[in-house]
Structure formats: C-alpha cells, structure tokens
C-alpha cells in the first residue's frame, strides 16, 4: 500500500508540474491575443488524452490479461509526443545575434521599432583628419540635471528626406 501512495504522489507532482507549464509555454510562443483560446484547446486535448488513455489501457488489459501492453501503449504515445515536441522545437525561429538563443519576449509578442526606408550611413570618419578635443573625457553620465549637453547631428531624417 505504501508503494501505491508513493506512485500516486509522484504522479501528482509530475502532472501538477506539467499541466500549469502549458500556459507558460503558450504565452511565451504565441501572440497575447490568442493565448486564452490556445490554452483552452491544449487543456481540452490533455483531458481527452487522459480519459482516452485510461480507457485504452483498461481495454488492453481486458484483451491481453496483463498490463504490459498498456505500458507499451503509454510509451508509444509518449514517444509520439516527444517526436512532436522535437519537430515543433526545430521550427522555432532563432536569432543569430543571440548565439542561437530564442529571440526576446518583445519580438515574440510582435513588438519592434519603426523601420522606414533603407538605412543611410551619415558619417564616414576620416582617419587622417584632426578630431576636436574631447571636453567630457567620454563621461556622459549626469550627476545632476543640465551639467552638460552634448550633441552631434550630421543629418536628420525628416519626411522630406535627409536634411
């Protein structure tokens, strides 16, 4: 009887950790406006799978007189789930700038900066030219309001073009 309680406890811990993770994974990989419907669909599929799996295992036991076929059936379904997970993982977009890590959450939510037209390189430094003296010693951190204002506008993009 102790073994039954141990197995039941372990099952509860594993199942209790997996099902809530569905919502976290869905929120991380899908647009926020579609999360509610997708969580509902996944939880519904989980419940159908658990109900059908229990019935199927009982039917296999009735047909074979042993639980070996039921265990192999469970292993087969889990291998199918693992295959689907690997396939879905391989389809995720990776960012080459982040060393193969997933793109940031902002990009997954569809947030990005405004990009209009092509990028124009406005300043090409001349290595031989004399540069003005660095009056701030590259210290741009302000310790109080308005101690120093620094700007360097070569070109400003406007609706009429570069000015």
VMD Tcl script that builds the backbone (N, CA, C; Angstrom):
set m [mol new atoms 489]
animate dup $m
set s [atomselect $m all]
$s set {name element resname resid chain x y z} {
  {N N UNK 1 A 0.815 -1.198 0.000}
  {CA C UNK 1 A 0.000 0.000 0.000}
  {C C UNK 1 A 0.858 1.262 0.000}
  {N N UNK 2 A 2.032 1.202 0.634}
  {CA C UNK 2 A 2.932 2.347 0.660}
  {C C UNK 2 A 3.396 2.682 -0.764}
  {N N UNK 3 A 3.685 1.649 -1.557}
  {CA C UNK 3 A 4.136 1.869 -2.932}
  {C C UNK 3 A 3.072 2.608 -3.745}
  {N N UNK 4 A 1.801 2.284 -3.518}
  {CA C UNK 4 A 0.721 2.960 -4.226}
  {C C UNK 4 A 0.702 4.449 -3.888}
  {N N UNK 5 A 0.877 4.778 -2.612}
  {CA C UNK 5 A 0.892 6.177 -2.203}
  {C C UNK 5 A 2.112 6.910 -2.769}
  {N N UNK 6 A 3.236 6.253 -2.837}
  {CA C UNK 6 A 4.447 6.866 -3.410}
  {C C UNK 6 A 4.238 7.148 -4.893}
  {N N UNK 7 A 3.732 6.143 -5.611}
  {CA C UNK 7 A 3.481 6.329 -7.047}
  {C C UNK 7 A 2.443 7.421 -7.269}
  {N N UNK 8 A 1.372 7.421 -6.471}
  {CA C UNK 8 A 0.336 8.449 -6.615}
  {C C UNK 8 A 0.909 9.837 -6.333}
  {N N UNK 9 A 1.752 9.949 -5.327}
  {CA C UNK 9 A 2.374 11.229 -5.007}
  {C C UNK 9 A 3.290 11.710 -6.118}
  {N N UNK 10 A 4.104 10.802 -6.651}
  {CA C UNK 10 A 4.992 11.175 -7.753}
  {C C UNK 10 A 4.205 11.580 -8.988}
  {N N UNK 11 A 3.142 10.831 -9.284}
  {CA C UNK 11 A 2.296 11.178 -10.425}
  {C C UNK 11 A 1.707 12.575 -10.236}
  {N N UNK 12 A 1.225 12.858 -9.044}
  {CA C UNK 12 A 0.653 14.176 -8.763}
  {C C UNK 12 A 1.678 15.290 -8.923}
  {N N UNK 13 A 2.905 15.045 -8.458}
  {CA C UNK 13 A 3.953 16.059 -8.606}
  {C C UNK 13 A 4.291 16.307 -10.070}
  {N N UNK 14 A 4.469 15.238 -10.824}
  {CA C UNK 14 A 4.824 15.402 -12.230}
  {C C UNK 14 A 3.674 16.011 -13.027}
  {N N UNK 15 A 2.485 15.489 -12.846}
  {CA C UNK 15 A 1.326 16.014 -13.565}
  {C C UNK 15 A 1.034 17.437 -13.113}
  {N N UNK 16 A 1.178 17.699 -11.833}
  {CA C UNK 16 A 0.943 19.047 -11.309}
  {C C UNK 16 A 1.964 20.053 -11.802}
  {N N UNK 17 A 3.137 19.588 -12.229}
  {CA C UNK 17 A 4.151 20.487 -12.764}
  {C C UNK 17 A 4.061 20.674 -14.261}
  {N N UNK 18 A 3.532 19.683 -14.952}
  {CA C UNK 18 A 3.487 19.754 -16.415}
  {C C UNK 18 A 2.307 20.590 -16.903}
  {N N UNK 19 A 1.125 20.307 -16.406}
  {CA C UNK 19 A -0.070 20.967 -16.931}
  {C C UNK 19 A -0.015 22.490 -16.750}
  {N N UNK 20 A 0.374 23.037 -15.590}
  {CA C UNK 20 A 0.472 24.504 -15.500}
  {C C UNK 20 A 1.544 25.085 -16.432}
  {N N UNK 21 A 2.542 24.288 -16.764}
  {CA C UNK 21 A 3.586 24.775 -17.671}
  {C C UNK 21 A 3.055 24.986 -19.085}
  {N N UNK 22 A 1.966 24.341 -19.449}
  {CA C UNK 22 A 1.384 24.547 -20.775}
  {C C UNK 22 A 1.071 26.027 -20.991}
  {N N UNK 23 A 0.449 26.649 -19.999}
  {CA C UNK 23 A 0.083 28.063 -20.119}
  {C C UNK 23 A 1.323 28.939 -20.264}
  {N N UNK 24 A 2.376 28.628 -19.548}
  {CA C UNK 24 A 3.609 29.419 -19.629}
  {C C UNK 24 A 4.231 29.296 -21.015}
  {N N UNK 25 A 4.279 28.087 -21.534}
  {CA C UNK 25 A 4.875 27.869 -22.851}
  {C C UNK 25 A 4.040 28.550 -23.933}
  {N N UNK 26 A 2.728 28.424 -23.863}
  {CA C UNK 26 A 1.855 29.043 -24.863}
  {C C UNK 26 A 2.004 30.565 -24.828}
  {N N UNK 27 A 2.067 31.132 -23.626}
  {CA C UNK 27 A 2.213 32.590 -23.508}
  {C C UNK 27 A 3.539 33.065 -24.077}
  {N N UNK 28 A 4.572 32.239 -23.973}
  {CA C UNK 28 A 5.895 32.634 -24.466}
  {C C UNK 28 A 6.002 32.570 -25.982}
  {N N UNK 29 A 5.234 31.715 -26.641}
  {CA C UNK 29 A 5.434 31.481 -28.069}
  {C C UNK 29 A 4.314 31.937 -28.983}
  {N N UNK 30 A 3.211 32.436 -28.419}
  {CA C UNK 30 A 2.099 32.834 -29.272}
  {C C UNK 30 A 1.686 34.262 -28.968}
  {N N UNK 31 A 1.056 34.931 -29.932}
  {CA C UNK 31 A 0.588 36.297 -29.700}
  {C C UNK 31 A -0.383 36.349 -28.526}
  {N N UNK 32 A -0.276 37.398 -27.745}
  {CA C UNK 32 A -1.033 37.504 -26.492}
  {C C UNK 32 A -2.543 37.429 -26.718}
  {N N UNK 33 A -3.032 37.936 -27.872}
  {CA C UNK 33 A -4.480 37.920 -28.103}
  {C C UNK 33 A -5.018 36.525 -28.404}
  {N N UNK 34 A -4.132 35.558 -28.670}
  {CA C UNK 34 A -4.578 34.195 -28.976}
  {C C UNK 34 A -4.279 33.209 -27.852}
  {N N UNK 35 A -3.707 33.682 -26.766}
  {CA C UNK 35 A -3.275 32.786 -25.692}
  {C C UNK 35 A -4.450 32.075 -25.027}
  {N N UNK 36 A -5.514 32.799 -24.696}
  {CA C UNK 36 A -6.641 32.198 -23.987}
  {C C UNK 36 A -7.247 31.023 -24.733}
  {N N UNK 37 A -7.508 31.200 -26.008}
  {CA C UNK 37 A -8.093 30.126 -26.809}
  {C C UNK 37 A -7.167 28.931 -26.943}
  {N N UNK 38 A -5.884 29.205 -27.085}
  {CA C UNK 38 A -4.921 28.103 -27.251}
  {C C UNK 38 A -4.710 27.338 -25.950}
  {N N UNK 39 A -4.717 28.028 -24.827}
  {CA C UNK 39 A -4.613 27.316 -23.544}
  {C C UNK 39 A -5.825 26.416 -23.365}
  {N N UNK 40 A -7.015 26.936 -23.671}
  {CA C UNK 40 A -8.225 26.123 -23.563}
  {C C UNK 40 A -8.170 24.893 -24.452}
  {N N UNK 41 A -7.685 25.068 -25.676}
  {CA C UNK 41 A -7.576 23.939 -26.606}
  {C C UNK 41 A -6.593 22.899 -26.099}
  {N N UNK 42 A -5.461 23.351 -25.596}
  {CA C UNK 42 A -4.445 22.408 -25.103}
  {C C UNK 42 A -4.945 21.662 -23.868}
  {N N UNK 43 A -5.572 22.359 -22.933}
  {CA C UNK 43 A -6.090 21.696 -21.731}
  {C C UNK 43 A -7.195 20.708 -22.109}
  {N N UNK 44 A -8.067 21.089 -23.065}
  {CA C UNK 44 A -9.113 20.179 -23.532}
  {C C UNK 44 A -8.491 18.923 -24.140}
  {N N UNK 45 A -7.480 19.111 -24.992}
  {CA C UNK 45 A -6.791 17.959 -25.576}
  {C C UNK 45 A -6.133 17.086 -24.521}
  {N N UNK 46 A -5.580 17.710 -23.486}
  {CA C UNK 46 A -4.961 16.959 -22.388}
  {C C UNK 46 A -6.002 16.093 -21.672}
  {N N UNK 47 A -7.154 16.677 -21.397}
  {CA C UNK 47 A -8.206 15.924 -20.699}
  {C C UNK 47 A -8.728 14.770 -21.557}
  {N N UNK 48 A -8.904 15.013 -22.846}
  {CA C UNK 48 A -9.364 13.947 -23.744}
  {C C UNK 48 A -8.323 12.828 -23.791}
  {N N UNK 49 A -7.060 13.215 -23.901}
  {CA C UNK 49 A -5.984 12.219 -23.930}
  {C C UNK 49 A -5.920 11.393 -22.659}
  {N N UNK 50 A -6.081 12.045 -21.508}
  {CA C UNK 50 A -6.048 11.300 -20.238}
  {C C UNK 50 A -7.248 10.353 -20.126}
  {N N UNK 51 A -8.416 10.826 -20.545}
  {CA C UNK 51 A -9.600 9.970 -20.477}
  {C C UNK 51 A -9.483 8.793 -21.445}
  {N N UNK 52 A -9.078 9.060 -22.668}
  {CA C UNK 52 A -8.936 8.008 -23.664}
  {C C UNK 52 A -7.816 7.043 -23.287}
  {N N UNK 53 A -6.713 7.570 -22.731}
  {CA C UNK 53 A -5.592 6.718 -22.327}
  {C C UNK 53 A -5.980 5.733 -21.234}
  {N N UNK 54 A -6.762 6.203 -20.264}
  {CA C UNK 54 A -7.228 5.304 -19.203}
  {C C UNK 54 A -8.150 4.220 -19.737}
  {N N UNK 55 A -9.068 4.623 -20.606}
  {CA C UNK 55 A -9.985 3.646 -21.200}
  {C C UNK 55 A -9.213 2.640 -22.053}
  {N N UNK 56 A -8.258 3.133 -22.867}
  {CA C UNK 56 A -7.499 2.260 -23.753}
  {C C UNK 56 A -6.653 1.262 -22.954}
  {N N UNK 57 A -6.056 1.713 -21.865}
  {CA C UNK 57 A -5.251 0.804 -21.044}
  {C C UNK 57 A -6.122 -0.292 -20.436}
  {N N UNK 58 A -7.324 0.094 -19.980}
  {CA C UNK 58 A -8.241 -0.915 -19.449}
  {C C UNK 58 A -8.660 -1.920 -20.511}
  {N N UNK 59 A -8.920 -1.435 -21.705}
  {CA C UNK 59 A -9.311 -2.319 -22.808}
  {C C UNK 59 A -8.168 -3.271 -23.171}
  {N N UNK 60 A -6.931 -2.728 -23.198}
  {CA C UNK 60 A -5.778 -3.587 -23.483}
  {C C UNK 60 A -5.589 -4.648 -22.404}
  {N N UNK 61 A -5.827 -4.291 -21.152}
  {CA C UNK 61 A -5.736 -5.267 -20.078}
  {C C UNK 61 A -6.801 -6.348 -20.245}
  {N N UNK 62 A -8.026 -5.926 -20.594}
  {CA C UNK 62 A -9.103 -6.901 -20.804}
  {C C UNK 62 A -8.782 -7.866 -21.945}
  {N N UNK 63 A -8.146 -7.361 -22.988}
  {CA C UNK 63 A -7.830 -8.204 -24.143}
  {C C UNK 63 A -6.636 -9.125 -23.900}
  {N N UNK 64 A -5.628 -8.636 -23.157}
  {CA C UNK 64 A -4.390 -9.422 -23.002}
  {C C UNK 64 A -4.242 -10.061 -21.633}
  {N N UNK 65 A -4.953 -9.574 -20.641}
  {CA C UNK 65 A -4.830 -10.109 -19.285}
  {C C UNK 65 A -3.579 -9.642 -18.557}
  {N N UNK 66 A -2.853 -8.681 -19.101}
  {CA C UNK 66 A -1.647 -8.146 -18.466}
  {C C UNK 66 A -1.546 -6.647 -18.755}
  {N N UNK 67 A -0.815 -5.969 -17.892}
  {CA C UNK 67 A -0.632 -4.533 -18.095}
  {C C UNK 67 A 0.559 -4.207 -19.000}
  {N N UNK 68 A 1.289 -5.211 -19.452}
  {CA C UNK 68 A 2.465 -4.959 -20.300}
  {C C UNK 68 A 2.074 -4.213 -21.571}
  {N N UNK 69 A 0.988 -4.641 -22.206}
  {CA C UNK 69 A 0.547 -3.959 -23.431}
  {C C UNK 69 A 0.132 -2.520 -23.127}
  {N N UNK 70 A -0.478 -2.289 -21.982}
  {CA C UNK 70 A -0.886 -0.934 -21.606}
  {C C UNK 70 A 0.340 -0.046 -21.395}
  {N N UNK 71 A 1.383 -0.584 -20.761}
  {CA C UNK 71 A 2.603 0.198 -20.567}
  {C C UNK 71 A 3.270 0.515 -21.911}
  {N N UNK 72 A 3.338 -0.479 -22.796}
  {CA C UNK 72 A 3.931 -0.244 -24.116}
  {C C UNK 72 A 3.105 0.768 -24.899}
  {N N UNK 73 A 1.799 0.725 -24.744}
  {CA C UNK 73 A 0.924 1.710 -25.377}
  {C C UNK 73 A 1.246 3.121 -24.857}
  {N N UNK 74 A 1.401 3.247 -23.552}
  {CA C UNK 74 A 1.751 4.543 -22.965}
  {C C UNK 74 A 3.112 5.035 -23.442}
  {N N UNK 75 A 4.076 4.133 -23.531}
  {CA C UNK 75 A 5.407 4.505 -24.020}
  {C C UNK 75 A 5.325 4.970 -25.470}
  {N N UNK 76 A 4.536 4.266 -26.283}
  {CA C UNK 76 A 4.396 4.646 -27.694}
  {C C UNK 76 A 3.794 6.045 -27.838}
  {N N UNK 77 A 2.751 6.346 -27.059}
  {CA C UNK 77 A 2.132 7.669 -27.139}
  {C C UNK 77 A 3.098 8.756 -26.662}
  {N N UNK 78 A 3.877 8.462 -25.627}
  {CA C UNK 78 A 4.849 9.449 -25.149}
  {C C UNK 78 A 5.964 9.669 -26.168}
  {N N UNK 79 A 6.371 8.609 -26.874}
  {CA C UNK 79 A 7.359 8.787 -27.939}
  {C C UNK 79 A 6.794 9.655 -29.068}
  {N N UNK 80 A 5.509 9.468 -29.384}
  {CA C UNK 80 A 4.862 10.324 -30.377}
  {C C UNK 80 A 4.862 11.777 -29.905}
  {N N UNK 81 A 4.521 12.000 -28.623}
  {CA C UNK 81 A 4.540 13.361 -28.066}
  {C C UNK 81 A 5.944 13.958 -28.125}
  {N N UNK 82 A 6.955 13.166 -27.794}
  {CA C UNK 82 A 8.334 13.636 -27.838}
  {C C UNK 82 A 8.728 14.009 -29.267}
  {N N UNK 83 A 8.320 13.205 -30.233}
  {CA C UNK 83 A 8.605 13.499 -31.638}
  {C C UNK 83 A 7.960 14.815 -32.064}
  {N N UNK 84 A 6.718 15.030 -31.665}
  {CA C UNK 84 A 6.026 16.279 -31.988}
  {C C UNK 84 A 6.739 17.462 -31.333}
  {N N UNK 85 A 7.161 17.304 -30.071}
  {CA C UNK 85 A 7.874 18.388 -29.378}
  {C C UNK 85 A 9.180 18.723 -30.079}
  {N N UNK 86 A 9.924 17.717 -30.475}
  {CA C UNK 86 A 11.195 17.950 -31.183}
  {C C UNK 86 A 10.931 18.637 -32.518}
  {N N UNK 87 A 9.899 18.221 -33.221}
  {CA C UNK 87 A 9.548 18.841 -34.504}
  {C C UNK 87 A 9.170 20.313 -34.299}
  {N N UNK 88 A 8.334 20.591 -33.292}
  {CA C UNK 88 A 7.938 21.977 -33.027}
  {C C UNK 88 A 9.135 22.813 -32.607}
  {N N UNK 89 A 10.004 22.252 -31.773}
  {CA C UNK 89 A 11.196 22.974 -31.328}
  {C C UNK 89 A 12.105 23.306 -32.505}
  {N N UNK 90 A 12.221 22.385 -33.453}
  {CA C UNK 90 A 13.093 22.619 -34.606}
  {C C UNK 90 A 12.535 23.707 -35.517}
  {N N UNK 91 A 11.245 24.002 -35.428}
  {CA C UNK 91 A 10.627 25.028 -36.261}
  {C C UNK 91 A 10.692 26.414 -35.650}
  {N N UNK 92 A 11.112 26.535 -34.390}
  {CA C UNK 92 A 11.168 27.851 -33.756}
  {C C UNK 92 A 12.255 28.683 -34.402}
  {N N UNK 93 A 12.014 29.978 -34.469}
  {CA C UNK 93 A 12.978 30.893 -35.067}
  {C C UNK 93 A 14.058 31.203 -34.043}
  {N N UNK 94 A 15.284 31.209 -34.517}
  {CA C UNK 94 A 16.411 31.534 -33.645}
  {C C UNK 94 A 17.053 32.820 -34.134}
  {N N UNK 95 A 17.636 33.544 -33.211}
  {CA C UNK 95 A 18.299 34.788 -33.552}
  {C C UNK 95 A 19.797 34.568 -33.636}
  {N N UNK 96 A 20.421 34.817 -34.793}
  {CA C UNK 96 A 21.864 34.622 -34.888}
  {C C UNK 96 A 22.644 35.594 -34.020}
  {N N UNK 97 A 22.050 36.739 -33.673}
  {CA C UNK 97 A 22.753 37.714 -32.849}
  {C C UNK 97 A 22.808 37.286 -31.393}
  {N N UNK 98 A 21.958 36.389 -30.988}
  {CA C UNK 98 A 21.945 35.946 -29.596}
  {C C UNK 98 A 22.601 34.587 -29.431}
  {N N UNK 99 A 23.426 34.196 -30.351}
  {CA C UNK 99 A 24.132 32.930 -30.221}
  {C C UNK 99 A 23.206 31.732 -30.264}
  {N N UNK 100 A 22.141 31.780 -31.053}
  {CA C UNK 100 A 21.237 30.650 -31.179}
  {C C UNK 100 A 20.151 30.604 -30.126}
  {N N UNK 101 A 20.153 31.538 -29.187}
  {CA C UNK 101 A 19.094 31.550 -28.182}
  {C C UNK 101 A 17.815 32.082 -28.808}
  {N N UNK 102 A 16.699 31.868 -28.134}
  {CA C UNK 102 A 15.433 32.347 -28.662}
  {C C UNK 102 A 15.402 33.871 -28.631}
  {N N UNK 103 A 14.661 34.413 -29.570}
  {CA C UNK 103 A 14.533 35.862 -29.617}
  {C C UNK 103 A 13.851 36.352 -28.349}
  {N N UNK 104 A 14.025 37.602 -28.059}
  {CA C UNK 104 A 13.487 38.156 -26.813}
  {C C UNK 104 A 11.965 38.111 -26.820}
  {N N UNK 105 A 11.395 38.217 -25.643}
  {CA C UNK 105 A 9.946 38.186 -25.499}
  {C C UNK 105 A 9.255 39.291 -26.273}
  {N N UNK 106 A 9.905 40.450 -26.388}
  {CA C UNK 106 A 9.299 41.554 -27.133}
  {C C UNK 106 A 9.105 41.173 -28.592}
  {N N UNK 107 A 10.067 40.490 -29.165}
  {CA C UNK 107 A 9.948 40.084 -30.561}
  {C C UNK 107 A 8.861 39.029 -30.701}
  {N N UNK 108 A 8.779 38.102 -29.735}
  {CA C UNK 108 A 7.732 37.077 -29.781}
  {C C UNK 108 A 6.344 37.698 -29.691}
  {N N UNK 109 A 6.236 38.833 -28.998}
  {CA C UNK 109 A 4.939 39.485 -28.884}
  {C C UNK 109 A 4.668 40.419 -30.055}
  {N N UNK 110 A 5.584 40.487 -31.011}
  {CA C UNK 110 A 5.374 41.314 -32.185}
  {C C UNK 110 A 5.773 42.770 -32.002}
  {N N UNK 111 A 6.530 43.090 -30.956}
  {CA C UNK 111 A 6.960 44.469 -30.728}
  {C C UNK 111 A 8.302 44.696 -31.408}
  {N N UNK 112 A 8.415 45.784 -32.136}
  {CA C UNK 112 A 9.681 46.124 -32.774}
  {C C UNK 112 A 9.690 47.611 -33.063}
  {N N UNK 113 A 10.857 48.131 -33.321}
  {CA C UNK 113 A 10.998 49.541 -33.649}
  {C C UNK 113 A 10.487 49.838 -35.050}
  {N N UNK 114 A 10.257 51.104 -35.315}
  {CA C UNK 114 A 9.780 51.522 -36.624}
  {C C UNK 114 A 10.960 51.559 -37.584}
  {N N UNK 115 A 10.782 50.969 -38.749}
  {CA C UNK 115 A 11.819 50.988 -39.773}
  {C C UNK 115 A 11.197 51.510 -41.064}
  {N N UNK 116 A 11.663 52.657 -41.526}
  {CA C UNK 116 A 11.159 53.221 -42.779}
  {C C UNK 116 A 12.335 53.416 -43.713}
  {N N UNK 117 A 12.198 52.952 -44.919}
  {CA C UNK 117 A 13.240 53.159 -45.915}
  {C C UNK 117 A 14.506 52.388 -45.585}
  {N N UNK 118 A 15.553 52.686 -46.333}
  {CA C UNK 118 A 16.806 51.985 -46.090}
  {C C UNK 118 A 17.664 52.778 -45.114}
  {N N UNK 119 A 18.586 52.102 -44.482}
  {CA C UNK 119 A 19.482 52.738 -43.524}
  {C C UNK 119 A 20.517 53.541 -44.305}
  {N N UNK 120 A 20.710 54.787 -43.904}
  {CA C UNK 120 A 21.678 55.659 -44.552}
  {C C UNK 120 A 22.835 55.896 -43.592}
  {N N UNK 121 A 24.029 55.616 -44.043}
  {CA C UNK 121 A 25.203 55.890 -43.216}
  {C C UNK 121 A 25.538 57.362 -43.405}
  {N N UNK 122 A 25.413 58.132 -42.343}
  {CA C UNK 122 A 25.526 59.584 -42.456}
  {C C UNK 122 A 26.935 60.095 -42.229}
  {N N UNK 123 A 27.758 59.373 -41.534}
  {CA C UNK 123 A 29.097 59.850 -41.227}
  {C C UNK 123 A 30.107 58.771 -41.547}
  {N N UNK 124 A 31.072 59.113 -42.356}
  {CA C UNK 124 A 32.183 58.214 -42.638}
  {C C UNK 124 A 33.424 58.898 -42.089}
  {N N UNK 125 A 33.983 58.398 -40.989}
  {CA C UNK 125 A 35.109 59.113 -40.368}
  {C C UNK 125 A 36.363 59.064 -41.237}
  {N N UNK 126 A 37.061 60.160 -41.231}
  {CA C UNK 126 A 38.340 60.254 -41.930}
  {C C UNK 126 A 39.432 60.009 -40.901}
  {N N UNK 127 A 40.146 58.930 -41.053}
  {CA C UNK 127 A 41.156 58.545 -40.057}
  {C C UNK 127 A 42.307 59.551 -39.995}
  {N N UNK 128 A 42.572 60.259 -41.090}
  {CA C UNK 128 A 43.684 61.200 -41.122}
  {C C UNK 128 A 43.295 62.583 -40.593}
  {N N UNK 129 A 42.013 62.848 -40.449}
  {CA C UNK 129 A 41.560 64.173 -40.021}
  {C C UNK 129 A 41.828 64.392 -38.535}
  {N N UNK 130 A 41.989 65.675 -38.169}
  {CA C UNK 130 A 42.134 66.028 -36.761}
  {C C UNK 130 A 40.755 66.054 -36.114}
  {N N UNK 131 A 40.677 65.530 -34.927}
  {CA C UNK 131 A 39.407 65.496 -34.213}
  {C C UNK 131 A 39.410 66.586 -33.149}
  {N N UNK 132 A 38.259 67.170 -32.865}
  {CA C UNK 132 A 38.219 68.173 -31.788}
  {C C UNK 132 A 38.524 67.526 -30.444}
  {N N UNK 133 A 38.962 68.355 -29.533}
  {CA C UNK 133 A 39.318 67.876 -28.198}
  {C C UNK 133 A 38.085 67.292 -27.505}
  {N N UNK 134 A 38.305 66.203 -26.787}
  {CA C UNK 134 A 37.230 65.558 -26.036}
  {C C UNK 134 A 37.068 66.304 -24.718}
  {N N UNK 135 A 36.060 67.141 -24.633}
  {CA C UNK 135 A 35.886 68.000 -23.458}
  {C C UNK 135 A 35.170 67.315 -22.298}
  {N N UNK 136 A 34.631 66.136 -22.533}
  {CA C UNK 136 A 33.913 65.443 -21.455}
  {C C UNK 136 A 34.607 64.146 -21.052}
  {N N UNK 137 A 35.747 63.853 -21.659}
  {CA C UNK 137 A 36.506 62.636 -21.349}
  {C C UNK 137 A 35.651 61.382 -21.442}
  {N N UNK 138 A 34.733 61.385 -22.408}
  {CA C UNK 138 A 33.853 60.232 -22.657}
  {C C UNK 138 A 32.986 59.885 -21.448}
  {N N UNK 139 A 32.747 60.821 -20.576}
  {CA C UNK 139 A 31.881 60.606 -19.413}
  {C C UNK 139 A 30.547 61.294 -19.696}
  {N N UNK 140 A 29.547 60.505 -20.100}
  {CA C UNK 140 A 28.254 61.062 -20.463}
  {C C UNK 140 A 27.207 60.849 -19.374}
  {N N UNK 141 A 27.636 60.433 -18.215}
  {CA C UNK 141 A 26.721 60.183 -17.109}
  {C C UNK 141 A 26.517 61.474 -16.324}
  {N N UNK 142 A 25.272 61.869 -16.162}
  {CA C UNK 142 A 24.973 63.119 -15.461}
  {C C UNK 142 A 24.770 62.862 -13.975}
  {N N UNK 143 A 25.402 63.671 -13.135}
  {CA C UNK 143 A 25.210 63.536 -11.694}
  {C C UNK 143 A 24.157 64.514 -11.182}
  {N N UNK 144 A 23.710 65.444 -12.045}
  {CA C UNK 144 A 22.657 66.394 -11.709}
  {C C UNK 144 A 22.029 66.871 -13.020}
  {N N UNK 145 A 20.895 67.516 -12.973}
  {CA C UNK 145 A 20.272 67.989 -14.208}
  {C C UNK 145 A 21.094 69.085 -14.887}
  {N N UNK 146 A 21.171 69.036 -16.195}
  {CA C UNK 146 A 21.777 70.052 -17.052}
  {C C UNK 146 A 23.249 70.396 -16.787}
  {N N UNK 147 A 24.110 69.465 -16.381}
  {CA C UNK 147 A 25.506 69.847 -16.211}
  {C C UNK 147 A 26.233 69.956 -17.546}
  {N N UNK 148 A 25.765 69.214 -18.560}
  {CA C UNK 148 A 26.462 69.196 -19.836}
  {C C UNK 148 A 25.512 68.700 -20.913}
  {N N UNK 149 A 25.500 69.373 -22.020}
  {CA C UNK 149 A 24.702 68.932 -23.152}
  {C C UNK 149 A 25.652 68.624 -24.293}
  {N N UNK 150 A 25.497 67.448 -24.878}
  {CA C UNK 150 A 26.354 67.029 -25.970}
  {C C UNK 150 A 25.467 66.578 -27.115}
  {N N UNK 151 A 25.791 67.016 -28.334}
  {CA C UNK 151 A 25.041 66.545 -29.494}
  {C C UNK 151 A 25.973 66.481 -30.686}
  {N N UNK 152 A 25.590 65.652 -31.632}
  {CA C UNK 152 A 26.361 65.524 -32.863}
  {C C UNK 152 A 25.408 65.099 -33.962}
  {N N UNK 153 A 24.671 66.057 -34.508}
  {CA C UNK 153 A 23.749 65.760 -35.590}
  {C C UNK 153 A 24.428 66.082 -36.907}
  {N N UNK 154 A 24.668 65.070 -37.682}
  {CA C UNK 154 A 25.215 65.292 -39.012}
  {C C UNK 154 A 24.070 65.457 -39.999}
  {N N UNK 155 A 23.163 64.511 -39.982}
  {CA C UNK 155 A 21.961 64.568 -40.809}
  {C C UNK 155 A 20.780 64.197 -39.924}
  {N N UNK 156 A 19.642 64.768 -40.240}
  {CA C UNK 156 A 18.420 64.440 -39.521}
  {C C UNK 156 A 17.409 63.955 -40.550}
  {N N UNK 157 A 16.829 62.781 -40.297}
  {CA C UNK 157 A 15.838 62.229 -41.198}
  {C C UNK 157 A 14.510 62.941 -40.988}
  {N N UNK 158 A 13.946 63.495 -42.047}
  {CA C UNK 158 A 12.645 64.148 -41.986}
  {C C UNK 158 A 11.735 63.506 -43.029}
  {N N UNK 159 A 10.462 63.934 -43.050}
  {CA C UNK 159 A 9.535 63.393 -44.030}
  {C C UNK 159 A 9.945 63.766 -45.448}
  {N N UNK 160 A 10.688 64.868 -45.608}
  {CA C UNK 160 A 11.140 65.280 -46.932}
  {C C UNK 160 A 12.457 64.614 -47.313}
  {N N UNK 161 A 13.057 63.846 -46.435}
  {CA C UNK 161 A 14.333 63.179 -46.701}
  {C C UNK 161 A 15.385 63.599 -45.677}
  {N N UNK 162 A 16.616 63.339 -45.988}
  {CA C UNK 162 A 17.710 63.666 -45.071}
  {C C UNK 162 A 18.091 65.141 -45.210}
  {N N UNK 163 A 18.106 65.858 -44.125}
  {CA C UNK 163 A 18.411 67.305 -44.121}
  {C C UNK 163 A 19.712 67.552 -43.386}
}
mol reanalyze $m
mol bondsrecalc $m
mol representation Tube
mol addrep $m
